[in-house]
Amino acid sequence: MTQPVSSVATGVPVAQNPAIQTTDNAKLSSKAFLQLLVAQLQYQDPSKPVDTSSFMNETATLTQVQSSEQTAQVSLDMLAAQRAQTASSLVGHTVSYTGADGSQVTGYVSSATISTAKPTLRIGTADVDLSQIQQVLAPGTT
């Protein structure tokens, strides 16, 4: 039988603390982590305060979590920018892609629609997701 996760300082199960609500136990956002840390300090036994080194370790962990979240967001932003740049650079080129029926289709890219989710290319009368492009030919070649 597994024991519920408890606050180090209070021994109170985390699930019983209304200040700490997470939907996924595998992920702990920096906000939830900070709420947990504040709850530990708030409910600690005054006769047995949290060890200073333990508190510093938890603060360092919070900093690492925040840094990881920022790095992940920057990476996502860079990926979106790279996709947008790739889509716009294909305008004026002839490309090949797999059509809806599974056949190989070749066409001229007349425009690109840039969105945060998925850039699309206008090839003839079809809008094609950038990820479907299989081959790019130099401008003017067929």
Order of alpha helices (4+ residues) and beta strands (2+ residues): alpha-alpha-beta-beta-beta-beta-beta
